[in-house]
Amino acid sequence: MSCVYTWKTYLSYKQMGYTRDICFKRLYQIYLSIRTRIFACRKMERRSGSEIIADILFEALEASTKTKILHRTNMNIGSFEKYLQTLRDRGLMECFENPKDMHPKFRTTEEGRTLLQKLREVQEIIKGRRMKPEK
């Protein structure tokens, strides 16, 4: 999903009077439906480290349990734990206890959101160049 499309959609929801959280939830639902269709139509390709980091940060925009993030990013537990620990050590994700349940939740910090935006921009540039035929 392109950053321009995401930003325009976010602004349109804000104009309709939705709160920031509802806007992000709706964008997340759109992302999941697009992602599901894409994965159903193509074989799984190997992802680069930056793509994996972007996926983890995106899935943790809203507070989620480790299991939810693990399943949504389609990773094995060993590599997921390494990436998660690296992201936490660098201050890109944070862990907090939810008083309603006993499972710790993870969420992307503001620094993580900034990195995610930059990674998405780089991915769009790279993928856009790959699709153009060479002369």
Secondary structure, DSSP 8 states (H G I E B T S, - for coil): --HHHHHHHHHHHHHTT--HHHHHHHHHHHHHHHHHHHHHHS------HHHHHHHHHHHTSS-EEHHHHHHHHT--HHHHHHHHHHHHHTTSEEEEE-TTSSSEEEEE-HHHHHHHHHHHHHHHHHHHHHHS---
